Amino acid sequence: MPAEFLLQQMQWRESVEEAANQPEALAALERRLAVEMQDHYAELERRLDGEGDYALAAELVRKLMFLERLREEIGDALERSDA
């Protein structure tokens, strides 16, 4: 993974921790993450269908796996904040 992406992941996780008991802040993070994931899926489609760049497509899939786990963490935090 590129260092820039790993740094971004750390920042996302810090944001989730900071917003842990704030449902509105968690929901805002979830919306931002959804937009980011949409962008990655669109780029993945371009790389696979348009350019045949399978190496970059594989990297995008790994990034999306990280983002999916982060989305699950946000969902878990939202559930805990509702309890």
Residue, then its C-alpha position, 0 to 999 in steps of 0.5 A: m500500500p502507498a504510504e499516503f493511503l496508509l496515512q489516510q487510513m490512520q486519519w480515518r481511524e482517529s476520526v472514528e475514535e474521536a467521534a465514537n460517542q457522537p452519532e451525528a459525527l459518525a454519520a458524517l464520517e460514514r457519508r464521506l467514506a461512502v463518497e470515497m468508496q464510490d470514487h474508488y469503485a468508479e476508478l476500478e471500473r475504468r482500470l478494468d474495463g477501459e484500460g486493462d490495468y490489472a495491477l492498479a485494479a488489484e491495488l484499488v481492490r486492496k484499498l477498498m477492502f481497507l475502506e470496507r473494514l473502516r465502514e464496518e468500524i463506523g457501523d459498530a461505533l454507531e451501534r454502540s452509540d445508540a445503546 
